[in-house]
Amino acid sequence: MKIQKILLLISLVTIIIATHAQPNNNRLEKINSQKVAFITQEMNLSVAEAQQFWPLYNEMTKELASIQKQQQQLTRIALSKAKQLGDEEVLEMINKHLTFNEQEASIRTKYYKEFAKVLTAQKLLAFYIAEKKFKTQLLKRLKQDKE
């Protein structure tokens, strides 16, 4: 019973994130443009650094999106069948969810190494800080828009 509650909680969080992560294309493009400008400015990237960094970042984003899409599909299945699933099925879904998290971590690690080849350590740190700061500001704006 506790396992089903945990799976339901994980599923709800994933759906909430997915719902906010899939606005219409114009809004998504606008957010991505703002993100690129914000991160570039926060990192103080030169033109040469930006030309090397952003293609790598875009590749990472595509790979992560693929994993996140699979995770969203799993969440939809879990929510639609939550009460009908047995313990084994619930555990299998939780294991799949954890596998997706491991895959995300692996992708991020792979690209961290690639970023380190084209950025100084200080700029790499600035990237992680800027990315976190942008996400925080975006979530704050989305929350304000709902109110």
Stockholm file with secondary structure:
# STOCKHOLM 1.0

chainA/1-147         MKIQKILLLISLVTIIIATHAQPNNNRLEKINSQKVAFITQEMNLSVAEAQQFWPLYNEMTKELASIQKQQQQLTRIALSKAKQLGDEEVLEMINKHLTFNEQEASIRTKYYKEFAKVLTAQKLLAFYIAEKKFKTQLLKRLKQDKE
#=GR chainA/1-147 SS CHHHHHHHHHHHHHHHHHHHHCCCHHHHHHHHHHHHHHHHHHHTCCHHHHHHHHHHHHHHHHHHHHHHHHHHHHHHHHHHHTTTCCHHHHHHHHHHHHHHHHHHHHHHHHHHHHHHHHSCHHHHHHHHHHHHHHHHHHHHHHHHHHC
#=GC SS_cons         CHHHHHHHHHHHHHHHHHHHHCCCHHHHHHHHHHHHHHHHHHHTCCHHHHHHHHHHHHHHHHHHHHHHHHHHHHHHHHHHHTTTCCHHHHHHHHHHHHHHHHHHHHHHHHHHHHHHHHSCHHHHHHHHHHHHHHHHHHHHHHHHHHC
//
